[in-house]
């Protein structure tokens, strides 16, 4: 059985234990804060930045685990940049599509 199946069915293993000393926790929290700060600066400059582009930026600039991006980094950076936590999402409504001239098919 592959490792990812173990994670799905049985949860994290012993090697996935959280750090035991305060220095490791402090280091990880500092890295998380730097990722949020860097992304919020980028969002101030480019408010229409797509989430997948932002995820790549965070991956290149920090060692924060990717699993924290959608739940912590993205909403915190958007809030810090003065943007709503969630951007416009979903398919455009027919009325809006007709006004903007965009196809919704």
N, C-alpha and C positions, 0 to 999 in steps of 0.2 A: 504494500500500500504506500502511496506517495505521501510526502510530508504534508501537503496541503489538505489531503483527505483526513489526515490525523487531526489537523486544526479544526476542520469543519465538524467532524463527528465527536472529537474528544477534548477539544479546547487546547489551550497552550500547553507546551511541555515544560519540563524543568529548565531548559535553556532560555525560556521566555520570561523568567522571573524578573520582577522589577528590580531596579538597582537597590542595593542595600545601604549604601552610605549616603550621607547628606550631600557630599560633593557631587556625586553622580546625578542626584535629583536636581541640584542647583544648576549643573551644567545643561541638563536636558531642558529645564524650564527656561534658562537663558537662551538656548538655541531656538526654542519655540517663540519666545518674545522677539528675537531677531528676525525670524521668518515672518511674523505678523507685521513687524515694523517695515520690513523691506517691501512686502506685498502692499501694505497700505500706501506707501509712497508711490508705488507703481500705479495703484488704482486712482490716486489723486491726479496723476498725470494722464492716465488713460482710463476714465470711468467705464468705458465700454469693453474693457478687457474681458475676454472669455475665460471661463473657469479652467478649461483644459490648458490654456496658455499660462494662466496663473499657477497652476499645479506644476508645470514644467519649470517655471521661474523659481518656485520654492524648492523644487528638487535640486536645481542647479546651485542655489545659494546656501542651502542648509542641509543638515543631516537629520532633519525631523522625519519620523516615520510617515509614510504616505497616508496611513489610515487616519491620521489626525487632520488631514487637509480639509476635507469636506465638513467635518463636524466642529472643528475649532478654528483653524487658521483662516479659512475663507470668510465665515461670518464675522470674526473678530477684526480682520483687516478691512472689510467693507464698512463696518461700523466706525472704526478708527479713521477711515478716509471720508466719513460723512455721507456714506451711501446707505441705502436700505440693506438690511441683512440678506435679503433675497432679491435678486434682480427680476426683471420681467421674464416670465417663463411660459412655456407651452406654445401651442399653436395659435396664430392670430385668428381672431374672430372674423366671420365673413364681412361684417360691416366695416371693421377696421381695415381689413384687407382691401375692400373696395375703395376706401378713402385713400389708402396709400398706394394702390396700384400693384400690390404684391399678390402673387398667386398663392393659393393655399392648398392646391391639389397634391 
